[in-house]
Amino acid sequence: MSRPTRRALAALTILIAGALAAAAPAQAAGPVIPAMTNIRTGLNTGFDRIVLDLSSGPAPAVGYQLLDELTADPSGEIVWLTGQYFVNVTATPAAAHDVNGNLTYTGPQKFRTRNLRNVMAVAVTGDFEAHLSIGLGVRTRTAVHVFTLTAPNRVVIDVAS
C-alpha cells in the first residue's frame, strides 16, 4: 500500500471511530429524585395546611393513612408524637437528602404546631430508598386531602379542623 493510501485509510479509521463514539448512547444518569427542602404550616378557614417544599424533578406520587400510632421507616420503631390520632403521609419518589447523602431538609425532625387547630405536631418518619414519610399528630379523626403542586414542586396536606 502506498503512503497516501495508508494515510487516507488511517484518517478514515479515525473518522469512523469518532463517529461511532459520538453515536454511542450516553451513560444514563440516575433518576432525579425531588428533595424536601422545607416544611411549612398554615392555618386556613376550615383546615390546617402542611406544605413540603421540594426541589425540581418529577412530582411524586402521594398518599396517606389514618393510624393509631406512627412507625419509623424502615426501622418500624414507634414514633412518639403529640396527638390523639395520626396521619402518615408518603411521597414517592422523594427524599430529605441529595444524591450524595447530604441533608436537604435541615429543620427539626419533630415539632409542635401550636398555631394550628387540629394538627398538633409534625415529624419526618422516613427517608429511605426514595420514599419520604411524614407523620402528623392530630386532635380528631377528620378529612385529609393530600396532593402535589408543581413549579415549584410541593406536597400539600390539608387536614380539616
One Martini backbone bead per residue (centre of mass of N, CA, C, O) as a GRO file, in nm:
protein
  161
    1MET     BB    1   0.099   0.035   0.020
    2SER     BB    2   0.066   0.352   0.000
    3ARG     BB    3   0.105   0.631   0.176
    4PRO     BB    4  -0.164   0.780   0.100
    5THR     BB    5  -0.344   0.533   0.162
    6ARG     BB    6  -0.273   0.501   0.460
    7ARG     BB    7  -0.363   0.781   0.546
    8ALA     BB    8  -0.655   0.753   0.454
    9LEU     BB    9  -0.719   0.503   0.623
   10ALA     BB   10  -0.654   0.630   0.901
   11ALA     BB   11  -0.853   0.866   0.879
   12LEU     BB   12  -1.105   0.689   0.840
   13THR     BB   13  -1.081   0.534   1.108
   14ILE     BB   14  -1.099   0.781   1.293
   15LEU     BB   15  -1.372   0.884   1.188
   16ILE     BB   16  -1.538   0.629   1.259
   17ALA     BB   17  -1.470   0.615   1.562
   18GLY     BB   18  -1.589   0.893   1.628
   19ALA     BB   19  -1.878   0.836   1.530
   20LEU     BB   20  -1.932   0.593   1.717
   21ALA     BB   21  -1.886   0.745   1.984
   22ALA     BB   22  -2.109   0.960   1.934
   23ALA     BB   23  -2.344   0.735   1.894
   24ALA     BB   24  -2.322   0.648   2.162
   25PRO     BB   25  -2.469   0.606   2.440
   26ALA     BB   26  -2.523   0.764   2.703
   27GLN     BB   27  -2.488   0.767   3.018
   28ALA     BB   28  -2.712   0.700   3.241
   29ALA     BB   29  -2.888   0.878   3.447
   30GLY     BB   30  -3.023   0.913   3.721
   31PRO     BB   31  -3.288   0.972   3.882
   32VAL     BB   32  -3.484   1.229   3.975
   33ILE     BB   33  -3.505   1.336   4.317
   34PRO     BB   34  -3.693   1.492   4.515
   35ALA     BB   35  -3.612   1.739   4.763
   36MET     BB   36  -3.649   1.830   5.076
   37THR     BB   37  -3.638   2.180   5.220
   38ASN     BB   38  -3.934   2.217   5.358
   39ILE     BB   39  -4.164   2.307   5.634
   40ARG     BB   40  -4.502   2.416   5.631
   41THR     BB   41  -4.748   2.616   5.808
   42GLY     BB   42  -5.123   2.660   5.810
   43LEU     BB   43  -5.401   2.864   5.873
   44ASN     BB   44  -5.733   2.790   5.776
   45THR     BB   45  -6.044   2.787   5.669
   46GLY     BB   46  -6.122   2.457   5.788
   47PHE     BB   47  -5.790   2.423   5.776
   48ASP     BB   48  -5.488   2.257   5.777
   49ARG     BB   49  -5.151   2.332   5.655
   50ILE     BB   50  -4.908   2.129   5.486
   51VAL     BB   51  -4.577   2.197   5.347
   52LEU     BB   52  -4.364   2.044   5.102
   53ASP     BB   53  -4.068   2.136   4.991
   54LEU     BB   54  -3.926   2.092   4.661
   55SER     BB   55  -3.734   2.002   4.431
   56SER     BB   56  -3.661   1.921   4.141
   57GLY     BB   57  -3.876   1.719   3.943
   58PRO     BB   58  -4.082   1.484   3.980
   59ALA     BB   59  -4.380   1.434   4.082
   60PRO     BB   60  -4.500   1.278   4.338
   61ALA     BB   61  -4.646   1.026   4.484
   62VAL     BB   62  -4.938   1.026   4.696
   63GLY     BB   63  -5.025   0.947   5.046
   64TYR     BB   64  -5.249   0.805   5.308
   65GLN     BB   65  -5.290   0.738   5.670
   66LEU     BB   66  -5.490   0.634   5.930
   67LEU     BB   67  -5.370   0.617   6.272
   68ASP     BB   68  -5.272   0.506   6.605
   69GLU     BB   69  -4.965   0.488   6.496
   70LEU     BB   70  -4.627   0.555   6.451
   71THR     BB   71  -4.367   0.463   6.216
   72ALA     BB   72  -4.057   0.398   6.122
   73ASP     BB   73  -3.864   0.441   5.826
   74PRO     BB   74  -3.748   0.108   5.842
   75SER     BB   75  -3.759   0.010   6.155
   76GLY     BB   76  -4.060   0.026   6.316
   77GLU     BB   77  -4.054   0.231   6.518
   78ILE     BB   78  -4.188   0.424   6.742
   79VAL     BB   79  -4.344   0.744   6.712
   80TRP     BB   80  -4.335   1.008   6.926
   81LEU     BB   81  -4.643   1.199   6.924
   82THR     BB   82  -4.848   1.445   6.930
   83GLY     BB   83  -5.169   1.285   6.972
   84GLN     BB   84  -5.458   1.093   6.912
   85TYR     BB   85  -5.388   1.087   6.610
   86PHE     BB   86  -5.273   0.967   6.277
   87VAL     BB   87  -5.075   1.077   5.991
   88ASN     BB   88  -4.954   0.911   5.699
   89VAL     BB   89  -4.723   1.045   5.468
   90THR     BB   90  -4.647   0.985   5.119
   91ALA     BB   91  -4.349   1.009   4.896
   92THR     BB   92  -4.306   0.899   4.544
   93PRO     BB   93  -4.039   1.030   4.470
   94ALA     BB   94  -3.847   1.107   4.772
   95ALA     BB   95  -3.645   1.331   4.987
   96ALA     BB   96  -3.399   1.457   5.255
   97HIS     BB   97  -3.177   1.412   5.027
   98ASP     BB   98  -2.915   1.377   4.833
   99VAL     BB   99  -2.706   1.189   4.629
  100ASN     BB  100  -2.471   1.230   4.869
  101GLY     BB  101  -2.642   1.242   5.161
  102ASN     BB  102  -2.729   1.525   5.197
  103LEU     BB  103  -2.908   1.735   5.363
  104THR     BB  104  -3.204   1.932   5.269
  105TYR     BB  105  -3.333   1.893   5.551
  106THR     BB  106  -3.261   2.101   5.855
  107GLY     BB  107  -3.482   2.069   6.026
  108PRO     BB  108  -3.692   1.944   6.228
  109GLN     BB  109  -3.808   1.616   6.293
  110LYS     BB  110  -3.975   1.761   6.529
  111PHE     BB  111  -4.296   1.943   6.579
  112ARG     BB  112  -4.492   2.183   6.693
  113THR     BB  113  -4.845   2.322   6.621
  114ARG     BB  114  -4.986   2.584   6.782
  115ASN     BB  115  -5.131   2.737   6.519
  116LEU     BB  116  -5.324   2.493   6.508
  117ARG     BB  117  -5.622   2.307   6.544
  118ASN     BB  118  -5.548   1.987   6.475
  119VAL     BB  119  -5.254   2.003   6.432
  120MET     BB  120  -4.989   1.927   6.670
  121ALA     BB  121  -4.775   1.757   6.483
  122VAL     BB  122  -4.447   1.696   6.328
  123ALA     BB  123  -4.280   1.425   6.131
  124VAL     BB  124  -4.002   1.260   6.029
  125THR     BB  125  -4.032   0.901   5.948
  126GLY     BB  126  -3.898   0.896   5.643
  127ASP     BB  127  -3.574   0.817   5.444
  128PHE     BB  128  -3.612   0.568   5.196
  129GLU     BB  129  -3.571   0.482   4.887
  130ALA     BB  130  -3.753   0.730   4.774
  131HIS     BB  131  -3.911   0.740   5.066
  132LEU     BB  132  -4.131   0.969   5.207
  133SER     BB  133  -4.215   1.042   5.556
  134ILE     BB  134  -4.504   1.184   5.725
  135GLY     BB  135  -4.611   1.289   6.047
  136LEU     BB  136  -4.931   1.337   6.215
  137GLY     BB  137  -5.070   1.502   6.487
  138VAL     BB  138  -5.410   1.467   6.601
  139ARG     BB  139  -5.715   1.532   6.756
  140THR     BB  140  -5.891   1.438   6.499
  141ARG     BB  141  -6.083   1.258   6.299
  142THR     BB  142  -6.050   1.350   5.953
  143ALA     BB  143  -6.018   1.514   5.681
  144VAL     BB  144  -5.796   1.435   5.402
  145HIS     BB  145  -5.570   1.619   5.175
  146VAL     BB  146  -5.350   1.498   4.914
  147PHE     BB  147  -5.109   1.690   4.714
  148THR     BB  148  -4.974   1.834   4.417
  149LEU     BB  149  -4.735   2.079   4.315
  150THR     BB  150  -4.599   2.298   4.066
  151ALA     BB  151  -4.387   2.547   4.020
  152PRO     BB  152  -4.306   2.445   4.255
  153ASN     BB  153  -4.252   2.175   4.434
  154ARG     BB  154  -4.533   2.015   4.618
  155VAL     BB  155  -4.667   1.906   4.926
  156VAL     BB  156  -5.011   1.880   5.022
  157ILE     BB  157  -5.172   1.912   5.352
  158ASP     BB  158  -5.511   1.870   5.437
  159VAL     BB  159  -5.675   1.940   5.756
  160ALA     BB  160  -5.945   1.926   5.911
  161SER     BB  161  -6.090   2.140   6.188
   0.00000   0.00000   0.00000
